[in-house]
Each structure stands twice: as C-alpha cells, then as structure tokens.
Amino acid sequence: MDSVDIIERFNTTYSVEQILIKNNYEKKGENRFLSPHSQTKTPGVIILEDGTIYSHHAADLLGDGHSHDAFDVARILEANGDWKTAFNNARSDLGIPLVTYKKPIDVRAFKFYHASEAIEQATAPKWVIKGIAEEDSLVGVFGPAKSGKSFVTVDMACCVATGKDYHDRRSKEGLVLYLAGEGHRGLSRRLLAWEMVNDTKLKNSKLHYSERGVQILDDLDAEMMRNEALTIQDTYGEPPKLVIVDTLARNFGPGNENSTEDMNRWIANIDRFIREEFRCCVVLVHHTGHGHLARGRGSSVLPAALDWEYSVSKNDEELEWSLDLEQTLVKDGRPFTPMRFLFQETEFHHLLDEDGLPTTSGALVTGFYEKIKKENKLFPKQQELMDAFYSVYNRKLEETKQNDTNADDVFVTQEELSGQCDFDISDQKKAMLRDKRLIEVRPDKFIPPKKKVFV
C-alpha cells in the first residue's frame, strides 16, 4: 500500500474531530474547537465545509496558515511533524504492517555535523588496560635505548592476552598482535620470564608475534600484515584488541622518520591497516633522540597524532634496577600517578650455555613510586670547586683513620679551598651552599651533606 492510499484510508476511518479530541482540543459549538495552548480561551480552530480544519491560534501547532485533514493533524500533533513516523502510526492504527525506513546513503564527499549529534554519540571509554590504553586509539611509549621499553610492552601484551590485571589495573582479555622488529631471541626469553614471574602460562593465551618487522610505509607489506591479522581474527572469531609496534624505527619502511611527509604517511598507514581496520589500541614503541630525552625522536607529527603517551626511564642503583612509567600526554583528563616497576631476574636452568651456566632474563613487578630528585649538572668552576673540596676532605679523613683520631672534627676551611683553586671561589661557594652540596658548620668551615665516619 503506497502513501496516498494510507492517507485516504486513514481519513476515511478517522475524522478530524476524533483526532482533535484525542489530543485534548475542547469542542465549542458545532464546528469550533479550543486549542489546549490557547491564551485567549477563544475557540479558534474551525472545521471547514470540506472536513478539514483551520486554526486561528497563533500559539497552536496547527496555526501555520494552512488547512489540515485528519492525517495531517495526526502528523503534526502525534508525530512531531515527521512523515515517516506519521505513516507508521497510521499503519499501526489501521492494522497494516509497519515499514522500516532505511537511512539514505549519504553521497556527500564532505559534511558538517551538528554539535548535538556528537553529544548523542558520546560513549564511555572502552579500556584495554584501565586508565592506560583505550580501544581505537594510538598510544606512544618512548624512552632511551636499553631503558626497559620492551619489558613494559611485553608485560602489557601478556596481561591483555591472558586477561591478567596489569599491576592492579584491570585489563580486558583479547587478541594481541606484537610486531617484533628486533630482538626475537630476547623476546622469547622475556615471554618465558613473564610466565615464571607471574605464574601464568601463555600456551593458551591470545598472543601472537611477527617473524619480522613490517615496512608500514610500503603499502604492499602493510597489506600483507593486515591480511595475516584478518586470518588470525577469523581463527579466534574476534578482532585484535591490542597491537604493539616494537619499534617504530624497525617497522617504518622506506622513509625518513624526521620527515614530516614520511611520518604523516606512516601514521596514515597505521590508521588504515591497523587501527581503523580493527578499532583496536595501537601501541608505538619509540626511541628518544640524542639530547632530547623528554620526547620521542623524529618528526613532531608523531606526538601530535597520539591519544596517549608514556615515557620509560631506567633508575640505576647499586643492588637492583627499576624503571618508571610516566604519562607525558593525555588528551582528556589528568595524567595518572607514575608507576615504578622493579626488575625481577629469572634463571632458566633448562637453557644452559657452553659453560653450563643458566640463561637469564626477567620481568617486571610492581614497586613503590617515589620521585627521584635529580641534581643539576655543575658548571665547570663549580665542579672544580667540589673536586678540590673532596680532595682535601678525603685526605684529612684518611689521616684521621691512620692516626686513630675523631673523624667528627674533619672539615675543610675556606683558605684550604682557595689554595686548591686558581679563581675567586666566592660565587661558586654560595651556589654549593644554596644547593646543599656543602654544609657550613662554622664560619668558613665546610663538610659534605653526608659526612663519612669510620667505625
């Protein structure tokens, strides 16, 4: 039944009067009605000779300067003027099957959306790792060489692939693809170490790694990677939830990462062949530049494209080393509290070298984060002053040890310091006292902040 037939059948079945009364219009006399929105309380809706109505009420929805039949009155009052809704309402009233209207294909090459559409489409984050990695996003993890970046991302990959919490942060179990561009032998040992430290087997996990890096700038190579990922997706019946690109340099391809043009193309291919294809979280592992430890090396296009960014820094200590994971970029909200990981070494006694010694590796365990105060680098004259101070101080300390005298009485005088330096030490001394690199215990007598005492 077409639209014209529905209108005719509706108008035959229902009168204008019935529709008006149904919508709270009050009948006044033989052919007049009072609108429920009337301010004057004058019945200004009139039934004309042809059975249609005309409204004189300015505040009335029907008062648009046109006459209306029963279907039109129902369309305006009950369907908010929408024709498709009005036709299905009429079908329902007449006992006719409803029609599902398909959204027309939008052939416009470019369009603007209204702000209300963005608001209606707003959704809560779909976390891969709570507060750290979100679905359909680009995440950067950068740090100096040998700082432990891969230990961090291997840990993330294993947690998501097994559904294990990532250091007290909930992870969502799913398929993980690891584009391993370097260190395959090291990767296998790190996976083995992760199993041992976390007491969790990876045999039945959803973790897969590549046999080599992918030249992302090469469309053919990127497409082959994408097709292999689709095959794995079919096997599991689910798309990848997390893809880790380790490292950017070894998965870049024929181009220059310092080039704005090449980096733009590289990010476009990451989007095209991975993120947009699978709507997954993509983690990009990247090195810092020489002399620029606060950001990843290469074109500034990269950080501008990221949704989240983290720096990895290694803390060298005498007995053990740790690393810190700090958020350096977040587009919505505040960065999380930095995390510290301790390196737990493991030994594989079933993997012995030619001398019969076990192979070693390790994995990360949760540590307690405490910001390490980094001392400012000394200027040349300040360094010369401190070298002179410790030269005199250590000599005097050694003398007390040999003479079995009290080390508490050891200090360096200003005269002794001046005799060791060929410049006026006044300004340098003030700076060292201000920074608490020297302590003045008496006028012109100095000791180090942590005094050495022989016991």
KACORPE-V761109 format. One record per residue. N is the residue number from 1. RES is the residue in three letters. SS is DSSP state (H for helix, E for strand, L for the rest). Layout:
BEGIN
N|RES|SS / N|RES|SS
END
This chain:
BEGIN
1|MET|L / 2|ASP|L / 3|SER|H / 4|VAL|H / 5|ASP|H / 6|ILE|H / 7|ILE|H / 8|GLU|H / 9|ARG|H / 10|PHE|H / 11|ASN|H / 12|THR|H / 13|THR|H / 14|TYR|L / 15|SER|L / 16|VAL|H / 17|GLU|H / 18|GLN|H / 19|ILE|H / 20|LEU|H / 21|ILE|H / 22|LYS|H / 23|ASN|L / 24|ASN|L / 25|TYR|L / 26|GLU|E / 27|LYS|E / 28|LYS|L / 29|GLY|L / 30|GLU|L / 31|ASN|L / 32|ARG|E / 33|PHE|E / 34|LEU|E / 35|SER|L / 36|PRO|L / 37|HIS|L / 38|SER|L / 39|GLN|L / 40|THR|L / 41|LYS|L / 42|THR|L / 43|PRO|L / 44|GLY|L / 45|VAL|E / 46|ILE|E / 47|ILE|E / 48|LEU|L / 49|GLU|L / 50|ASP|L / 51|GLY|L / 52|THR|L / 53|ILE|E / 54|TYR|E / 55|SER|E / 56|HIS|L / 57|HIS|L / 58|ALA|L / 59|ALA|L / 60|ASP|L / 61|LEU|L / 62|LEU|L / 63|GLY|L / 64|ASP|L / 65|GLY|L / 66|HIS|L / 67|SER|L / 68|HIS|E / 69|ASP|L / 70|ALA|H / 71|PHE|H / 72|ASP|H / 73|VAL|H / 74|ALA|H / 75|ARG|H / 76|ILE|H / 77|LEU|H / 78|GLU|H / 79|ALA|L / 80|ASN|L / 81|GLY|L / 82|ASP|L / 83|TRP|H / 84|LYS|H / 85|THR|H / 86|ALA|H / 87|PHE|H / 88|ASN|H / 89|ASN|H / 90|ALA|H / 91|ARG|H / 92|SER|H / 93|ASP|H / 94|LEU|H / 95|GLY|L / 96|ILE|L / 97|PRO|L / 98|LEU|L / 99|VAL|L / 100|THR|L / 101|TYR|L / 102|LYS|L / 103|LYS|L / 104|PRO|L / 105|ILE|L / 106|ASP|L / 107|VAL|L / 108|ARG|L / 109|ALA|L / 110|PHE|L / 111|LYS|L / 112|PHE|L / 113|TYR|L / 114|HIS|L / 115|ALA|H / 116|SER|H / 117|GLU|H / 118|ALA|H / 119|ILE|H / 120|GLU|H / 121|GLN|L / 122|ALA|L / 123|THR|L / 124|ALA|L / 125|PRO|L / 126|LYS|L / 127|TRP|E / 128|VAL|E / 129|ILE|E / 130|LYS|L / 131|GLY|L / 132|ILE|L / 133|ALA|E / 134|GLU|E / 135|GLU|L / 136|ASP|L / 137|SER|E / 138|LEU|E / 139|VAL|E / 140|GLY|E / 141|VAL|E / 142|PHE|E / 143|GLY|E / 144|PRO|L / 145|ALA|L / 146|LYS|L / 147|SER|L / 148|GLY|L / 149|LYS|H / 150|SER|H / 151|PHE|H / 152|VAL|H / 153|THR|H / 154|VAL|H / 155|ASP|H / 156|MET|H / 157|ALA|H / 158|CYS|H / 159|CYS|H / 160|VAL|H / 161|ALA|H / 162|THR|H / 163|GLY|L / 164|LYS|L / 165|ASP|L / 166|TYR|E / 167|HIS|L / 168|ASP|L / 169|ARG|E / 170|ARG|L / 171|SER|E / 172|LYS|L / 173|GLU|L / 174|GLY|L / 175|LEU|E / 176|VAL|E / 177|LEU|E / 178|TYR|E / 179|LEU|E / 180|ALA|E / 181|GLY|L / 182|GLU|L / 183|GLY|L / 184|HIS|H / 185|ARG|H / 186|GLY|H / 187|LEU|H / 188|SER|H / 189|ARG|H / 190|ARG|H / 191|LEU|H / 192|LEU|H / 193|ALA|H / 194|TRP|H / 195|GLU|H / 196|MET|H / 197|VAL|H / 198|ASN|H / 199|ASP|L / 200|THR|L / 201|LYS|L / 202|LEU|L / 203|LYS|L / 204|ASN|L / 205|SER|L / 206|LYS|L / 207|LEU|E / 208|HIS|E / 209|TYR|E / 210|SER|L / 211|GLU|L / 212|ARG|L / 213|GLY|L / 214|VAL|L / 215|GLN|L / 216|ILE|L / 217|LEU|L / 218|ASP|L / 219|ASP|H / 220|LEU|H / 221|ASP|H / 222|ALA|H / 223|GLU|H / 224|MET|H / 225|MET|H / 226|ARG|H / 227|ASN|H / 228|GLU|H / 229|ALA|H / 230|LEU|H / 231|THR|H / 232|ILE|H / 233|GLN|H / 234|ASP|H / 235|THR|H / 236|TYR|H / 237|GLY|L / 238|GLU|L / 239|PRO|L / 240|PRO|E / 241|LYS|E / 242|LEU|E / 243|VAL|E / 244|ILE|E / 245|VAL|E / 246|ASP|E / 247|THR|L / 248|LEU|L / 249|ALA|H / 250|ARG|H / 251|ASN|H / 252|PHE|L / 253|GLY|L / 254|PRO|L / 255|GLY|L / 256|ASN|L / 257|GLU|L / 258|ASN|L / 259|SER|L / 260|THR|H / 261|GLU|H / 262|ASP|H / 263|MET|H / 264|ASN|H / 265|ARG|H / 266|TRP|H / 267|ILE|H / 268|ALA|H / 269|ASN|H / 270|ILE|H / 271|ASP|H / 272|ARG|H / 273|PHE|H / 274|ILE|H / 275|ARG|H / 276|GLU|H / 277|GLU|H / 278|PHE|H / 279|ARG|L / 280|CYS|L / 281|CYS|E / 282|VAL|E / 283|VAL|E / 284|LEU|E / 285|VAL|E / 286|HIS|E / 287|HIS|E / 288|THR|E / 289|GLY|E / 290|HIS|L / 291|GLY|L / 292|HIS|E / 293|LEU|E / 294|ALA|E / 295|ARG|E / 296|GLY|E / 297|ARG|L / 298|GLY|L / 299|SER|L / 300|SER|L / 301|VAL|H / 302|LEU|H / 303|PRO|H / 304|ALA|H / 305|ALA|H / 306|LEU|L / 307|ASP|L / 308|TRP|E / 309|GLU|E / 310|TYR|E / 311|SER|E / 312|VAL|E / 313|SER|E / 314|LYS|E / 315|ASN|E / 316|ASP|L / 317|GLU|L / 318|GLU|L / 319|LEU|L / 320|GLU|L / 321|TRP|L / 322|SER|E / 323|LEU|E / 324|ASP|E / 325|LEU|E / 326|GLU|E / 327|GLN|E / 328|THR|E / 329|LEU|E / 330|VAL|E / 331|LYS|L / 332|ASP|L / 333|GLY|L / 334|ARG|L / 335|PRO|L / 336|PHE|L / 337|THR|L / 338|PRO|L / 339|MET|E / 340|ARG|E / 341|PHE|E / 342|LEU|E / 343|PHE|E / 344|GLN|E / 345|GLU|E / 346|THR|E / 347|GLU|E / 348|PHE|E / 349|HIS|E / 350|HIS|E / 351|LEU|E / 352|LEU|E / 353|ASP|L / 354|GLU|L / 355|ASP|L / 356|GLY|L / 357|LEU|L / 358|PRO|E / 359|THR|E / 360|THR|E / 361|SER|E / 362|GLY|E / 363|ALA|E / 364|LEU|E / 365|VAL|E / 366|THR|E / 367|GLY|L / 368|PHE|L / 369|TYR|L / 370|GLU|L / 371|LYS|L / 372|ILE|L / 373|LYS|L / 374|LYS|L / 375|GLU|L / 376|ASN|L / 377|LYS|L / 378|LEU|L / 379|PHE|L / 380|PRO|H / 381|LYS|H / 382|GLN|H / 383|GLN|H / 384|GLU|H / 385|LEU|H / 386|MET|H / 387|ASP|H / 388|ALA|H / 389|PHE|H / 390|TYR|H / 391|SER|H / 392|VAL|H / 393|TYR|H / 394|ASN|H / 395|ARG|H / 396|LYS|H / 397|LEU|H / 398|GLU|H / 399|GLU|H / 400|THR|H / 401|LYS|H / 402|GLN|H / 403|ASN|H / 404|ASP|L / 405|THR|L / 406|ASN|L / 407|ALA|H / 408|ASP|H / 409|ASP|H / 410|VAL|L / 411|PHE|L / 412|VAL|E / 413|THR|E / 414|GLN|H / 415|GLU|H / 416|GLU|H / 417|LEU|H / 418|SER|H / 419|GLY|H / 420|GLN|H / 421|CYS|L / 422|ASP|L / 423|PHE|L / 424|ASP|L / 425|ILE|L / 426|SER|H / 427|ASP|H / 428|GLN|H / 429|LYS|H / 430|LYS|H / 431|ALA|H / 432|MET|H / 433|LEU|H / 434|ARG|H / 435|ASP|L / 436|LYS|L / 437|ARG|L / 438|LEU|E / 439|ILE|E / 440|GLU|E / 441|VAL|E / 442|ARG|E / 443|PRO|L / 444|ASP|L / 445|LYS|E / 446|PHE|E / 447|ILE|E / 448|PRO|E / 449|PRO|L / 450|LYS|L / 451|LYS|L / 452|LYS|L / 453|VAL|L / 454|PHE|L / 455|VAL|L
END
